[in-house]
């Protein structure tokens, strides 16, 4: 929902400025909050047009190509399309999106990520450091990540190769993990048929199953519902070195 917050903040901040083309303002506002972008297209529909001054929008659509929302991470495509939006402008301007909603905010989001772009990101010091920080403490204290590489395979299968340095003696280890991604009920990604190799030796299936079973609950989008967010994955497809994802997201107003 962060992208919607950025867009709506820019849109309603421009209200009242004579002669301002709102779609251009939103485009510029998005550009100022990302690192780069080859193409950003914004379309705003409203009937009557002046309803926007009371915080109502019939339809908002954003289509982008080759954008860098976070440093070193490129998305080949990112598109967002909203249902009607109805918010309290003053509350939104104070920085509280959920509190500003008069009705649930619903939108569809589609993105495309190239394998090559993901690998370039994984080679950056910043991203590698972020991955290092989310490792379980018992692993992070023993190993330093040197390199990470991903492969998008057939049948929605992904493989991750990691080169590690053991901190105690400097020994280099090559770890490869792979798994099929299965979408369950639109709300959960499940790791199936996990495989793994350490320095070319196959890891035990029991260990890999335990790892997958521990990670699967973290991939359940229903965990977000306690924060008023309903998210569902409409499409998950790995094909031709591109990950294609489509989501539906609903943000409920904060109960008063």
Buried (B, 14 or more C-beta within 10 A) or exposed (E): BEBBBBBBBBBBBBEEEEEEEBBEBBBBBBBEBBEEBEEBEBEBEBEEEEBBEEBBBBBBBBBBBBBBBBEBBBBBBBBBBBBBBBBBBEBBEEEEBBBBBBEBBBBBBBBBBBBBBBBBBBEEEEBBEEEBEEBEEEEBEEBBBEEBBBBBBEEBBBBBBBBBBEEEEEEEEBBBBBBBBBBEEBBBBBBEBBBBBEEEEEBEEEEBEEBBEEBBEEBBBBBBBEEBBBBBBEEBBBEEBBBBBBBBBBBBBBEE
